[in-house]
């Protein structure tokens, strides 16, 4: 199919209901008359599925507060629970291997379950783990064009960076994929899914504009993160760089040389605020790497930066979803780290 997910949704609920787009989503099953509950594989997908479905479907997130969706392992018979619920929204990527396993079982053994891969149709926009961020800046559009690769899009699934949800532009396509998938399975509520998706996409467009303005006002285009970098899509979208002494794996320990290079960069660039992953920090404390860098450099402050594959209890208590966490946590953190006051 050459149609984007957004084009499919904007084709209208009537087209969905009459089957015009039926079959366009390979991973979505036929109409499910009992689709009133569902599961999503991690926090952000749960938030988006919940927003799109509204009152029509009650979605659950199996990943508890304080845990990240990638690298997570379910306990109990989650596959059976999802099969009973009737819908599963996930990413078909090895970083969420547990979700891949459940999706494969559902597709093989439960033909009444709606299975939606949020990455469907995004092959041309996915980045490799070793992708080098271009410092060309934001193109100002909203079609994800800045992510087009020149390699023929021949990606190895094992090498794909899955953190695509952190790009507010590509996030719009994922939201529309969810809406189209649900409408295909539940035509009676197609208008609800379409309208809710359109409303939320407008919020994501506003978030995109916020990041554009932030980067335009920034004094520097380099931030320092004391942790593994999950933000390549944001960097690629808006034309800035995150430096970290840690590799792509959160289990990797930085070398003394890498820490020393990071401290030199901080002092040379006049960086005052460094960033860290709050999921790696005890409540009210910084990770040890943050303290090490603060003690050795001229930086004086550190701020949390969330990858949004999970949520913390304190954010959950405030009712903060993806957009609110981006606005209340990540935008202020980047504003300080990049000097965009």
Secondary structure by P-SEA (a helix, b strand, c coil): ccccaaaaaaccaaaaaaccccccccccccccccccccccccaaaaaaaaaaacccbbbbbcccccccccccccccaaaaaaaaacbbbbcccccaaaaaaaaaaaaaccccbbbbccccccccccccccbbbbcccccccccccccccccccccccccccccccccaaaaaaaaaaaaaaaaaacccaaaaaaaaaaaaaaaaaaaaaaaaaaaaaccccbbbbccccccaaaaaacbbbbbbcccccccccccaaaaaaaaaaaaaacccbbbbcccccccccccaaaaaaaacccccbbbbbbccccccaaaaaacccaaaaaaaccaaaaaaaaccc
